[in-house]
Amino acid sequence: MTDGMACDAVPGDLPTSMRAAVWHGPGRPLTLERLPVPRVEEPEDVVIRVRAAMFGAALVRAVTSGHPKMTPPAVLGTLVAGDVVALGPAVRHLEVGRPVTVDPHPPCEHCANCRDGLRALCDTRAGVEPGAHAEYVRVRPPLTAHVTPVPAGVSPAAAMLTEIVACVLDATDTAGIGPGKDVLVIGCGPVALIQVRLARLRGAERVLCTVNHPGREALVTAAGGIPVAFDDRTAERVAGLTGGRGPHVVVEAVGRAETYRTAFDLVRTGGTVVGFGGCPPGTTLPLDLNDVHYRRIRFLGSYHYEPGVFAAALRLLASGELDLAPLLTHRIPLDRISDAVRTARLPDCLVPVVEPWKD
């Protein structure tokens, strides 16, 4: 695709068309196409010029294998940051030019899960239109209220990851990670590295992190953790680093049956296993329930976050205590979107950032 496809937007005047990455079905590469620019049509509409959008493991699976809730053709992507370029007259908490990000899944407060107090598992879905991998997106109610100003000093790419930080922050607090606790994080991807740092910020005594990728040891150490090689001697090393008792909390951040098995094997008596990694449907795990029962092992499935945690995550990013810059390893402009899957699978890729619009 040539540079001639880029939009030449005049400030205050949106173009009629834009570039967007379109998914045409499993196994087919994303294609760069022109779509109409979304406009303000209702009083609570907000139009955002996209500066950063996520292309993580979930979207790799969608492009290569399909998505259970999306029908092609479609523009993918839900995690987005950018700046407001147009808004309806009923939107009072924003102004044109303001850098923003979007809490992508706020609770509706009306569905059965919300009424049961399970607001992190709200059944209602709203999204940006047409999808984050486009030069512009529109946000409509009820999501409009959750378009959130980005504090000064937080880059668009870091702001884009607020949702992921919120998920890890919710797991950290729900699991009771705090002063004096020994923690083991299984995995060394971006979620695991964020978990290491948040556990240390919560005052954990020791935060161990399994490593099976070259170069990740330095990232674990920089986050305040202790790298532990993931091999047939992992259990021995973890025991040696935790006084022979094992960690109080083990966070599984991989999403594989064998690593879940390891989590239960390594957690100390009376400890907590946090299931953060999502597994394919139908994944099962044989457990010695006698052992779980008599050792009083607590198992916590962790998904999404409660209201207020997104804002807390954004404040944490603004504080500078959580530096995401080392995780933002690869940038993907729209004219290279067909290489997105290959880029995301590179051994040194942690977070690939789609950048639809750069000045």
C-alpha positions as CSV (number, residue, x, y, z in Angstrom):
1,M,0.0,0.0,0.0
2,T,1.4,3.4,-0.9
3,D,1.8,6.5,1.3
4,G,-0.8,8.1,-1.0
5,M,-3.5,6.2,0.9
6,A,-2.9,8.2,4.0
7,C,-5.6,10.6,5.0
8,D,-4.7,14.4,5.0
9,A,-7.0,15.6,7.7
10,V,-7.5,19.3,8.1
11,P,-7.8,20.2,11.8
12,G,-11.4,20.5,12.7
13,D,-12.5,18.9,9.4
14,L,-12.6,15.1,9.2
15,P,-11.8,13.4,5.9
16,T,-14.5,11.3,4.2
17,S,-12.5,8.0,4.1
18,M,-9.8,6.4,6.2
19,R,-7.4,3.4,6.2
20,A,-8.4,0.3,8.2
21,A,-7.2,-3.2,8.6
22,V,-9.9,-5.6,7.5
23,W,-10.1,-9.3,8.6
24,H,-11.7,-11.5,5.9
25,G,-11.7,-14.8,7.7
26,P,-9.5,-17.4,9.5
27,G,-6.1,-18.0,7.8
28,R,-6.3,-14.9,5.6
29,P,-4.0,-12.0,6.2
30,L,-5.3,-8.7,7.2
31,T,-5.8,-6.3,4.3
32,L,-5.5,-2.5,4.2
33,E,-8.7,-1.0,2.8
34,R,-10.6,2.3,2.7
35,L,-13.7,2.7,4.9
36,P,-15.9,5.7,5.6
37,V,-14.7,7.8,8.6
38,P,-17.2,7.5,11.4
39,R,-19.1,10.7,12.2
40,V,-20.9,12.2,15.1
41,E,-24.5,11.2,14.6
42,E,-26.0,11.2,18.1
43,P,-25.6,13.6,21.0
44,E,-23.3,11.3,23.0
45,D,-21.0,10.1,20.1
46,V,-17.2,10.6,20.4
47,V,-14.8,10.2,17.4
48,I,-11.2,9.4,18.3
49,R,-8.1,9.5,16.0
50,V,-6.3,6.3,16.9
51,R,-2.7,6.6,18.0
52,A,-2.2,3.1,19.4
53,A,-4.1,-0.2,19.3
54,M,-3.3,-3.6,20.7
55,F,-2.4,-6.6,18.6
56,G,-1.9,-9.4,21.1
57,A,-2.2,-13.1,21.3
58,A,-6.0,-13.1,21.2
59,L,-6.0,-11.3,17.9
60,V,-3.4,-13.6,16.5
61,R,-5.7,-16.5,17.3
62,A,-8.7,-14.6,15.7
63,V,-6.8,-13.9,12.5
64,T,-5.4,-17.4,12.2
65,S,-8.2,-19.6,13.6
66,G,-11.3,-17.4,13.8
67,H,-13.3,-15.6,16.5
68,P,-16.4,-17.0,18.3
69,K,-18.1,-13.7,18.5
70,M,-17.0,-12.0,15.2
71,T,-18.1,-12.6,11.6
72,P,-15.8,-11.4,8.8
73,P,-15.4,-9.0,7.2
74,A,-14.5,-7.0,10.3
75,V,-12.1,-4.5,11.8
76,L,-10.5,-6.1,14.9
77,G,-9.2,-4.5,18.0
78,T,-10.8,-3.2,21.3
79,L,-7.8,-1.7,23.2
80,V,-7.2,1.8,21.9
81,A,-5.8,5.2,22.7
82,G,-5.8,8.4,20.7
83,D,-7.2,11.9,20.8
84,V,-10.7,13.3,20.5
85,V,-11.4,14.9,17.1
86,A,-15.2,15.2,17.3
87,L,-17.9,14.8,19.9
88,G,-21.6,15.3,20.3
89,P,-23.2,18.2,22.3
90,A,-24.2,15.9,25.2
91,V,-20.6,14.9,26.0
92,R,-19.4,17.1,28.8
93,H,-16.4,15.3,30.2
94,L,-14.2,15.6,27.1
95,E,-13.0,18.2,24.7
96,V,-11.6,18.1,21.1
97,G,-7.8,17.4,21.2
98,R,-7.8,15.6,24.5
99,P,-5.7,12.4,24.7
100,V,-8.0,9.5,25.8
101,T,-8.3,5.8,26.2
102,V,-11.4,3.6,26.5
103,D,-12.4,1.2,29.3
104,P,-13.6,-1.5,26.9
105,H,-15.9,-3.5,29.1
106,P,-17.6,-1.5,31.8
107,P,-20.6,-3.1,33.7
108,C,-24.1,-2.3,32.5
109,E,-25.5,-2.6,36.1
110,H,-28.6,-4.3,34.6
111,C,-27.7,-7.8,33.4
112,A,-28.0,-10.9,35.7
113,N,-24.3,-11.0,36.5
114,C,-24.3,-7.3,37.5
115,R,-27.4,-7.8,39.7
116,D,-25.6,-10.7,41.4
117,G,-22.6,-8.4,42.1
118,L,-20.4,-10.0,39.4
119,R,-19.9,-6.8,37.6
120,A,-16.5,-7.9,36.2
121,L,-18.5,-10.6,34.3
122,C,-21.1,-8.2,32.8
123,D,-23.0,-9.9,29.9
124,T,-23.3,-6.7,27.9
125,R,-20.8,-5.8,25.3
126,A,-20.1,-2.5,23.6
127,G,-17.2,-1.6,21.4
128,V,-15.5,1.0,19.3
129,E,-16.7,1.3,15.7
130,P,-15.5,-0.1,13.4
131,G,-12.6,-1.5,15.5
132,A,-9.4,-0.2,16.8
133,H,-7.2,-1.1,13.8
134,A,-8.4,2.0,11.9
135,E,-7.4,5.6,11.7
136,Y,-10.6,6.7,13.4
137,V,-13.1,5.1,15.7
138,R,-16.5,6.1,17.1
139,V,-17.6,5.5,20.6
140,R,-21.3,5.4,21.4
141,P,-23.3,5.1,24.6
142,P,-23.1,3.4,27.0
143,L,-19.3,3.3,26.3
144,T,-19.1,7.1,25.9
145,A,-19.0,7.6,29.7
146,H,-15.9,5.4,29.8
147,V,-13.8,7.3,27.3
148,T,-11.2,8.4,29.8
149,P,-8.7,11.3,29.6
150,V,-5.1,10.2,29.7
151,P,-2.9,11.9,32.2
152,A,0.1,13.9,31.1
153,G,3.2,11.8,30.6
154,V,1.5,8.6,29.7
155,S,2.2,7.7,26.1
156,P,-0.6,6.4,23.8
157,A,0.9,3.0,23.7
158,A,1.1,2.8,27.5
159,A,-2.5,4.1,27.8
160,M,-3.7,1.4,25.4
161,L,-2.5,-1.2,28.0
162,T,-4.6,0.3,30.8
163,E,-7.1,-2.5,30.5
164,I,-4.4,-5.2,30.8
165,V,-2.9,-3.5,33.8
166,A,-6.3,-3.3,35.4
167,C,-6.9,-7.0,34.9
168,V,-3.5,-7.8,36.6
169,L,-4.2,-5.2,39.4
170,D,-7.6,-6.8,40.1
171,A,-5.9,-10.3,40.3
172,T,-3.2,-8.9,42.6
173,D,-5.6,-7.5,45.1
174,T,-8.1,-10.3,45.0
175,A,-5.4,-12.9,45.6
176,G,-4.3,-11.0,48.7
177,I,-0.7,-10.3,47.5
178,G,0.9,-8.0,50.0
179,P,3.6,-7.5,52.5
180,G,5.5,-10.6,53.6
181,K,4.1,-12.8,50.9
182,D,6.2,-14.9,48.5
183,V,4.8,-15.0,45.0
184,L,5.6,-17.2,42.0
185,V,4.5,-16.0,38.5
186,I,4.5,-18.7,35.9
187,G,5.1,-17.2,32.5
188,C,7.4,-14.4,31.3
189,G,5.2,-12.6,28.8
190,P,3.9,-9.0,29.2
191,V,1.1,-10.0,31.7
192,A,3.6,-11.9,33.8
193,L,6.1,-9.1,33.9
194,I,3.4,-6.6,34.8
195,Q,2.3,-9.0,37.6
196,V,5.9,-9.2,38.9
197,R,6.0,-5.4,39.2
198,L,2.6,-5.0,40.8
199,A,3.3,-7.7,43.4
200,R,6.5,-5.9,44.3
201,L,4.6,-2.6,44.5
202,R,2.1,-4.3,46.9
203,G,5.0,-5.2,49.2
204,A,5.5,-8.9,48.4
205,E,8.7,-10.2,50.0
206,R,9.9,-12.2,47.1
207,V,8.5,-12.4,43.6
208,L,9.8,-15.4,41.6
209,C,9.1,-15.6,37.8
210,T,9.7,-18.6,35.6
211,V,11.7,-17.8,32.4
212,N,12.0,-19.9,29.3
213,H,12.8,-17.2,26.7
214,P,16.2,-15.6,26.1
215,G,16.5,-12.1,27.4
216,R,13.6,-12.2,29.8
217,E,15.8,-12.6,32.9
218,A,16.8,-9.0,32.7
219,L,13.2,-7.8,32.3
220,V,12.2,-9.9,35.4
221,T,15.0,-8.5,37.4
222,A,14.2,-4.9,36.3
223,A,10.6,-5.4,37.5
224,G,11.9,-6.4,40.9
225,G,11.5,-10.1,40.5
226,I,13.8,-13.2,40.7
227,P,14.1,-15.1,37.5
228,V,13.8,-18.9,37.8
229,A,14.5,-21.2,34.9
230,F,11.5,-23.2,33.8
231,D,12.7,-26.8,33.5
232,D,12.8,-30.1,35.4
233,R,14.6,-28.4,38.3
234,T,12.1,-25.5,38.8
235,A,10.4,-27.1,41.8
236,E,13.8,-27.5,43.5
237,R,14.8,-23.9,42.8
238,V,11.4,-22.5,44.0
239,A,11.6,-24.5,47.2
240,G,15.2,-23.3,47.9
241,L,14.1,-19.6,47.4
242,T,11.1,-19.9,49.7
243,G,12.5,-21.7,52.7
244,G,11.3,-25.1,51.5
245,R,7.6,-24.2,51.9
246,G,6.8,-22.8,48.5
247,P,5.1,-19.5,47.6
248,H,2.0,-18.1,49.3
249,V,0.5,-17.2,45.9
250,V,1.2,-18.8,42.5
251,V,-0.1,-16.9,39.4
252,E,-0.5,-19.0,36.3
253,A,-0.1,-16.5,33.4
254,V,0.5,-18.9,30.5
255,G,-2.8,-20.7,29.9
256,R,-1.7,-24.3,29.5
257,A,-2.8,-27.4,31.5
258,E,0.8,-28.4,32.3
259,T,1.6,-25.0,33.8
260,Y,-1.6,-25.0,35.8
261,R,-0.5,-28.4,37.1
262,T,2.8,-26.9,38.1
263,A,1.1,-24.1,40.0
264,F,-0.8,-26.6,42.2
265,D,2.4,-28.6,42.7
266,L,4.5,-25.6,43.9
267,V,2.1,-23.6,46.0
268,R,2.6,-23.9,49.7
269,T,0.1,-25.5,52.1
270,G,-2.7,-23.0,52.7
271,G,-1.7,-21.0,49.6
272,T,-3.6,-19.6,46.7
273,V,-3.4,-20.5,43.0
274,V,-4.5,-17.7,40.6
275,G,-5.8,-18.8,37.2
276,F,-5.0,-15.8,35.1
277,G,-4.0,-17.6,31.9
278,G,-6.9,-18.4,29.6
279,C,-7.0,-21.9,28.2
280,P,-8.7,-23.3,25.1
281,P,-12.3,-24.5,25.7
282,G,-12.4,-28.1,26.9
283,T,-9.0,-27.9,28.6
284,T,-9.1,-30.2,31.7
285,L,-6.7,-30.8,34.6
286,P,-6.5,-33.9,36.8
287,L,-6.1,-32.9,40.4
288,D,-5.4,-34.8,43.5
289,L,-8.5,-33.5,45.4
290,N,-7.4,-35.2,48.6
291,D,-4.2,-33.0,48.4
292,V,-6.2,-29.9,47.6
293,H,-8.6,-30.6,50.5
294,Y,-6.1,-31.4,53.2
295,R,-3.6,-28.7,52.2
296,R,-6.4,-26.1,52.0
297,I,-5.4,-24.9,48.6
298,R,-7.4,-21.9,47.4
299,F,-8.0,-21.7,43.6
300,L,-9.1,-18.3,42.2
301,G,-10.1,-17.8,38.6
302,S,-9.2,-14.3,37.5
303,Y,-10.9,-12.5,34.7
304,H,-11.4,-8.8,34.0
305,Y,-11.8,-6.4,36.9
306,E,-14.3,-4.6,39.1
307,P,-15.5,-1.0,38.7
308,G,-12.9,1.5,39.7
309,V,-9.9,-0.7,38.9
310,F,-9.4,0.8,35.4
311,A,-9.1,4.3,36.9
312,A,-6.7,3.0,39.5
313,A,-4.6,1.4,36.8
314,L,-4.4,4.6,34.8
315,R,-3.4,6.5,38.0
316,L,-0.6,3.9,38.5
317,L,0.7,4.5,35.0
318,A,0.6,8.3,35.6
319,S,2.6,7.8,38.8
320,G,5.6,6.4,36.9
321,E,5.8,3.4,39.3
322,L,4.9,1.0,36.5
323,D,7.1,1.5,33.4
324,L,5.6,-0.2,30.4
325,A,8.1,1.1,27.9
326,P,10.3,-2.1,28.0
327,L,7.3,-4.2,27.0
328,L,6.3,-2.1,23.9
329,T,8.8,-3.9,21.7
330,H,7.3,-3.6,18.2
331,R,5.4,-1.0,16.3
332,I,3.1,-1.9,13.3
333,P,2.0,0.9,11.0
334,L,-1.2,0.2,9.0
335,D,0.8,-0.1,5.7
336,R,2.5,-3.2,7.3
337,I,-0.6,-4.7,8.8
338,S,-0.4,-7.9,6.7
339,D,2.7,-8.7,8.7
340,A,1.1,-8.3,12.1
341,V,0.7,-12.0,12.9
342,R,4.3,-12.7,11.9
343,T,5.5,-9.7,14.0
344,A,3.5,-10.8,17.1
345,R,5.1,-14.3,16.9
346,L,8.7,-13.0,16.8
347,P,10.7,-14.4,19.8
348,D,11.6,-11.0,21.0
349,C,8.1,-9.5,20.6
350,L,6.2,-8.7,23.9
351,V,3.6,-6.1,23.0
352,P,3.0,-5.3,19.3
353,V,1.4,-1.9,18.9
354,V,-0.6,-1.0,15.8
355,E,-0.1,2.7,15.1
356,P,-2.8,3.8,12.6
357,W,-2.0,7.4,12.8
358,K,1.3,9.2,13.5
359,D,2.1,12.9,13.0
